[in-house]
Amino acid sequence: MVSQFVIDCNLTKVEDWWQWTLLHHAAHVGDLESLQALITADQELINQVDSQGKTALHRAAQWGRGSCVVRDTSSNLPVAIS
């Protein structure tokens, strides 16, 4: 789970070597609580791409994380699968 410290310190967009954000990592492992916390804190993360041009949705699909759909609160449309 993403700690409140990460959100409070605005570290949600920190990237690793492959330009994965915490949202990419949460989608990769299927961490539903972190996905929701990160998207609630910063909806721009949904469209952030890594070094290969992939969003967290792409990475979730790649790793078969179809058990969770995070919805955009303004449109109620699915925006990320993990």
C-alpha positions, 0 to 999 in steps of 0.5 A, a space after each residue: 500500500 502506498 503510504 500517506 507520506 508519499 501522497 503528502 510529499 507529492 511523490 506520486 510521479 517519481 519514476 524509476 529507471 524505466 520511467 515507471 511511476 508508482 501507479 505502474 508498479 501498483 498495476 503490475 502487482 495488482 495492488 488495488 488499494 495503492 491504485 485507488 489512493 494514487 489515482 485519487 491523489 493525482 488523476 494525471 497519473 492515468 495517462 503517464 507513460 513509461 520509457 516504452 510509451 505504456 501506461 499503467 493500463 498497458 502494464 496491467 493488461 500485459 501482466 494479466 491483472 484483470 481483477 480490478 478496474 479503476 474508474 474515472 470519478 468524473 465519467 465513471 469510465 474504466 481507465 486502468 485495469 490491474 
